[in-house]
Amino acid sequence: MTSRTNREDPVALTRGRPLGDVVLEMIWRRREITRAEIARTTGLARSTVSEIVNTLLQTGLVREWGDGPSQGGRRPILLRFEDSARTILGVDMGASHVAVMLTDLRGRILGWVERPFPVRRDPDGTCALIAELSGGLLDARPGVREILLGLGVAVPAPVDQDHPEELSPVVLPEWRGHRGLAVVARELGVPLSVDNDANLGALAELWWGAGVGLEDFTFVKVATGVGAGHILRGEIYRGAAGVAGEIGHVSIDPAGPECICGNRGCLTTFVGTSALLDRVRQLAMGYPESPLSQGDPDLDGLVEATLEGDFLARRVVREAASHLGTAIAGLLNLMNPGAVILGGSLMRVGDHLLEPLREAVASRTLTTSVLGSRIGTSELGDRNVALGAATLVLARALASPELFRRNPP
């Protein structure tokens, strides 16, 4: 996958890559550019550039768009990348919900739909729901089905990129041997791309959000479980076996609650959604005036109560911030990323979580590692994982433009 942050060094751009791929990605990155600029940047002969551009014009991905600035003499013709030439489906397959997004080739959201669903327990039903929601988005916009580029899916589990549809039997035991995602992609007639949800949240931040312009950062998603996506030198870092980023299964208390992974005291058992709501129930008797002590609490209620100043809610959030800060402090001491970007619905409480979290981090890290890393929240909100799934498809197509030719306009 070619990083958007790579500088346009002529040798680096063209080394080992087909020239048409290089030129297409450059036009996408610049949005508007002339043939002469492409030739100067790549070092290619103008005749070679013209030949490549003429081929790209036939794909519908590039078009001529008015006159560029004159350098003396005849004004050059601008080339523009056509963001609407293809569409992409991005799926956020959470542990307890399915969300599907339709985008263009610039990450613009053309459609969005989300529905709660027991994903962990029902793989057949999950794949049927993804197909249903995807079909609904495509049917709502005439003509987009015919130009669909690919299906990207974010899953709440580690992903082996050599066997991406074989989901982890430890995290998703009911999905063992299940191939339903490949069936959905085949019915849509497009390639399937699958990766871990935190990795794809990080990818979305790198391309479109708080990570734009950063070469090294970590995205931490706090949801039903907790995961991290690492960006190193502008690329997703997956580790030797593809499981890098499982921060939710870092034990912060060996005597703590048992986790689904078999360990005790994992971060997820303290700050995952179920853990937070269990903590609300444990403390409810001491806060009879709290709205959370009435009925069965949910995460939205916890967020709203926190923002409204409820003491019970703020205590639970403050405790979660301390636990999360312990894990993030370890991350900063170990890897020293340029930033830690937090995502997930709990982040809507803002500084009620961030301030105690930063205090916890500062008390557990070397001063130099804290000073070099900023801690903040996602700029993309709850849709960043689905957007990251769509971005995965886009990144792979820009790196291998033959994928664009699967669906000619």
Secondary structure, DSSP 8 states (H G I E B T S, - for coil): ---TT----HHHHHTTS-HHHHHHHHHHHHSEEEHHHHHHHH---HHHHHHHHHHHHTTTSEEEEEE---SSSS--EEEEE-GGG-EEEEEEE-SSEEEEEEE-TT--EEEEEEEE--TTT-HHHHHHHHHHHHHHHHHTSTTTGGGEEEEEEEESS---TTSTTS--TTT-GGGTT--HHHHHHHHHTS-EEEEEHHHHHHHHHHHHSTTTT-SSEEEEEESSSEEEEEEETTEEE--TTS-TT-GGGSBS-TTS-B-TTS-BSBTHHHHSHHHHHHHHHHHGGG-TTSGGGSS---HHHHHHHHHTT-HHHHHHHHHHHHHHHHHHHHHHHHH--SEEEEESGGGGGTHHHHHHHHHHHHTTS-HHHHHT-EEEE-SSGGGHHHHHHHHHHHHHHHHSGGGGGGS--
